[in-house]
Amino acid sequence: MKSLLFVTIFLLISMPTQAQNEITIWTSSENIKKALDNITGEFEKDFKTKVVVTVLSKDLTVQFKTAAITSKGPDILVWAHDVIGELAYSGLIEPLSPPSIIKNKILEVALDAFTFRGRLYGYPYDLEAVGLIYNKKLVPNPPETMEELKRIAKEITNKDKQIYGFLYDIGNFFFTFPFFSAGGGYIFKTDNNVTNVHDIGLSNDGSIKGSKYLYSLVSEGIIPSSTDYGIASNFMKKGQLGMTINGPWALGELKQAKIDFGVAPLPKLDGNRLRPFVGTHGFIIRRSSKNKILAKELIEGYFMTKQGIHSLYKEDPRCPTHKDVLNDLTKDDHILNAFLENAKNGIPMPNVPEMSAIWDSMNSALKLIISGQSTSENALNQAHKQIMSSLKIEE
């Protein structure tokens, strides 16, 4: 755990005394605070430095930005990777170069998510992606292809009895992106972890093909076009839905409802795996912190160790990024295995600030497509123009 301990102590000799008294951490999760409090005791003894973990449940990143601009705020921020681009571009967070002994233990897809313009800005400790959640009573064996899913869904659906084979939040681009990515659709072109926001692939052939398949789910009577997250979730909790697309955050309610469920990899579409967005949380260091050396030692020597990640998982059971921990946990956990496979096959949600221009335009396009009010070509081309205009990019 303390592989860098003696090197760190040597480096600390030249640091101002007042910078060594306390390390502050901000998180939005009580569970994460509990885990970190359990881990930091040993660090506090080793370095005679107090660690204070504070839970800020409202506007955490806004508060961080406001504080960091004036060189204040926490030494460490615990948050999702999607803010990395904005914070790094503003010069508020520290670029990182963890030693290979740590970096090699972390799943590559998680490291990619925390990389902006070729540089790493966070230590990812968990990751999540949606999967195919199924009711074992209605669907004993999950489908491996979308054509098989369609067949099963049609066999199960009985609208008179309010039973459906397959429902999900079809008008929400977050959940629907896998149908675009399966055929080669993409948001921004990425090459060697560098994102080109001028190259948008949401109206290319793969995206158009995927959106047409979405419409077929509606036109063939499988999913009503008005289906949203709440509708799909409620049918699943009542045991009246065979399959849905959702993430690990939805499992708690299913357990409470005593649904006998399973989780499977997303099916293939025309031989290609549906590739979902991947999200990850990690430890981010404020660039203006006077405790950067200590903060790195705390993260690398305590939080990101096998023992540390196990502690985090115990309090907040999301798929870990640490390969050794995954080997321990996935031996007998089929649900974790399924979510892990989806994440490994997934695509990190872009962490660039320009991502904010995507959601409204794509959600509007989806509603036009699944309602039959517009063709896929017209709706996606219009969305493309709106996004380019919002980003002030000339075509």
N, C-alpha and C positions, 0 to 999 in steps of 0.2 A: 504493500500500500504506500510505503514511504520511499519509493525508489529515487525520488528527487530531493529527499529531505535535506541531506547534507549540503548539496549544491545550493538549495534555496536559502538555508541558514547563512551560508557564506555571502550570498548576494544581499541578504537583508542587513548586513553590517553597515552598509553605506546609506541605508534608507533613513529618512527622518523618523525620530522616535514616535511622534504623534501619528504617523501613518500606520504604525503597527498595532495600535490598541484595539481596533475593531474592524471587522469586515461586515458589510451590510448586503443583504440579499433581498430582492423583491420578487414575489410570486403572486399569482392570483388564486392559488390552490391551497386550501387547508391541509389536504392530504400530502402535498409536496412539502409543505412546511414541516409536518410531522416527521416525514422521512428524513429531511435535511437536519432537523434537530437531533434525530437519533444518530446521524452520521458524524456531526461536527464535534461531538465531545472529545474524540481522540485528537482531532486537529487542534482544538483549543489547548489541550494539555501539551502537545508537542511544540506549539508555537507561542504559547502564552498570549494568545490573541482571541478575543471574544468574537463569536459569529452571531449576528442578529438577523433572523429571518422574519420579514414582515409580509403579511398578506394584504394586498390591495385588490379588492374585488371589482373595483370600478375604474375604467379608463386607465388601466395600468400602463400601456404604452404611451398614452398621451402624457401622463404624469412623468414617465421616464424621460420623454423628449424635452418636456418643459424644464425639468431639473438638469438634464445633461447639457443642455445648451449653455447653462451658467456654471458648468463644471461641478454640479451637485448631483445628488441622487445616489442610488446604490452602487456598490462596486460590481455586483453581479445581478443581472436580470435573467429570470427564468421565464422563457416565452417561446412561442411558435416561430418557425423559420420564415414565415411569410412577411415579417417586418424587416428582415435583414437588409434588403436592398435600400429601403428608405433610410434606415439608421446608418448604414455604411456610407451611403452617398453623402449624408450630412456630416460625416466625420465624427459620429457620436460613439461608435463602438470599435473595439480593438481587433485588428486582424490577428489571426492565430496561426501558430506553427507547432502543433503538438508533436511530441516525439513519436517515432514510428511504432514503438511498443504500445502506445495508446491508440494511435490512428488505425493501425492494422486490425485492431479488435472491433472496430465500428463498421457496421454495414455501409457499403459504398453509397447506396441510395440516400442514406441519411446525411452523409458528408456532403453529397452533391446538393442537397436541399439547403444546407447552411453555407454554400459557396456563392459568392457574388463577385463577378468580374475576375474570376480565377483565384480568389482568396477566400479562405475559410474564416467565418466570423462567429462560430458557435460550436459548442461540444454537444452533439445530439445524444439524448439518452433514451428516447422512445420514438416510435413511429406508428402511424395508423393509416389505414386505407379501407375503403368500403369492400364488402364481399357479398356473396349471395347467401342470405340467411333463409333457411327453409324450415317449415313445420314438418317434423318427421311423421306425424300422424297422417298428413295429407300427401307428403312427398317423401317416401322412405329413402329414395336414392336421388341425389341432386343431379341435374343435367350437366353434361359436359359441353354441349353446344347450344347456341341460341335456337336452332331449329328444334332440338329436343325439348328445350324449355317451352317453346310455343306449343308443341304438341301436348305436353303435360298440363300446361296452363289451361288449354281449351278443354281438356278432359275433366279437370277439376271444377272449372267455373260453373256456378249455378246461381244466376242473378236473382232468381226467385227466392232462393234460400240465403242470399247475401253471402255467398262463398265465391272467392276469386282465386285463380291460380297464381297470378303474378301481378303485383302492384308495386309501384315505387314513385318517388317524386319526379315524375317524368319531365316536368317543365322547369326543373332546377338544373342549371348547367353543371353545378358541382357533381351531382349524381349521374348526369347524362354524358359527361365528357368521355367515359370509356368507350362509348359507341363511336365517337369521333376518332379517338386515338387508334382504335382497332384497325382502321383502314388507312392510317397514315396522316390523319388530321393532327394538327398541333396548334398551340396558342402562339408562342414566339419560338422561332428557330434557335436552337441551342447547339453550340459546337465547343467542345472542350470546356464546358461549364461557363461559357460566355454566351449571354442571351442577346440576340439581335431583335430588338423590339420593332424594327422596320419590316421584318419578315414574319407576317401573320398567316397562319395556315388554317383558318377557320372557315374558309370558303373553297378550299381545294377539293379535289375529287374524293379523297378519303372522308372529309367532313360531310360532303353532300351525300355520299353513300350511306354513312352512318345515320344521318338525320332522316333519310328516306326509310331506313329500317325502323327507326323510332315511330314514324308515322304508321308503318304497317302494324305495329303493336296496338295502335288505336283503331285503325280501319278494320282490322280483323276481330275486333271486339274483345281484345284481351285486357287492355287498360283504358278506362274512360279518360278522356282528355283533361277532365277537371281534377284528376287525382293529384293530391299534394302530399307533403310529408305526414301531416296529421292523419289524413285518411288512411294511408297505407299503414302507418304505425298502429292505429286503432284496430284495424282489421286483423293485424298480426297478433296483437295482444289478446284479442277475443277468440283466437284460434280459427278465424274464418278466412285466412290467407295462406296459400301454400308457399309462396316465395316472394322475397323482396330484396332490394339492394339497399344496404345500410351499413353503418360502421359499428365498431365495438362499443361505442357510447350507447347503443340501443339495447344492449343485452341485459342490462339491469332490470328494465321494465318487463322483459320477456321472462326472466327468472321469477320476478314477483308474481307474474300472471300464471306461473307454472306451465309455460309452454315447453314442450319437448322439442327443442330446436337444434339445428346443426348449422355450421357455416362451411361454405365451399368456395373454391376459387371461382371468379367470374367466368362464365362460359365463353367459348370461342365463337366468333362470328366469321363465317367463311374461312375457317382455319386459323384465324388470328385471335390471339387473346385480347379480351377487353382490358385496357390498361387504365386503372383509376388514378386520380390524384393521390399523392403521398404527402402526408403532413408529419412534422416532427417537432418535438419540443427540445430545447437545449439550454445550456448555460452560456450567457453572453456577458462579456466584460466591458464596462464603460471605459472609453478611451482616456478620459481625463482622470480616472481613478488614481489615487496615490498608492493604492495597494495592489497594483497589477501583478506583481511577482507573487505575493501571498495568495491572491485570488486564483492564479493559475495553479499554484501548488494545491490549494484546497480542492479545485475541480479535478485536476489530473491525478492527484495522489489519494483522493478520498471519494469524491462523487463518482468518477468515471471508472473506478475499479470494479471488479466482479462483485465484491461484497457491497459496494455502494449502489450499484445498479440493482442488485437483488433487493436492497432495502427500499429503493424507489418503487420497484415493481410491487413489493408487498403492500405498500400504502396506496399506490395508484397503478393498478394492473393493466397497463397498456404494453403493447409489444415492445420489448427492449431492443436496443441497437447493438448491445454488446454480444459478440458472437458466442462467447463461452456461456453467458447466461442463457442465451437462446438454446444452446445445446442441452442445458440442464432442463429448461422448462418445456421444450417442445417434444420431449420423448413420449410423454403420455397426454399431451394437450392437443387434441385434434382441432379445436377451435382456434387456438393461438397459431397452430401450423397453417391453417387456411388463411387467416389474416396476414400472416407473414409472407405466404406465397403471393397474395395479392399485392402486398407492398413491394416485394422484390420485382414483380412484373410491372409495377406502377411507374408513374412519372412525377417527380417532385413538383408540387404546385409552384409556379414561378414566383420568385421572391422579389421581383423588380417592382418599383412603384407604379409602373405602367399597367400592372395587373388590374388596378382599380377601374380601368376603362372597359374591361371585358364583361363583367357580370351583367349589368343592366341590358346591354345590347344583345348579348347572347340569350338571356332569359326571355327577352321580348321576341327574338327570332324563333325560339323554341315554341312559344305559345302560338305564334302564327302557323308554324309547321304542323304541330300536333292537332291543331283545331281545323286544319285543312283550309285556312284562310289564305295561305300563300304556298307556293312551291318551295322546296328546299333551296333551289338555286337563287330565287329572288330574295328570300328571307335572309340567307346567309351572306349574299352579296351586299344587301343593305346593311346588315350588321357590320360587315367588314368596312364599309364606307364610314359608318358612324364611329367605329373604333379609331380608324385612321384620322378622322376629323378631330376626335377628342384628344388624340395624342399629337395633333398638329403635324401630321406626317403627310407629305404630298405623294400621291400615287404616280 
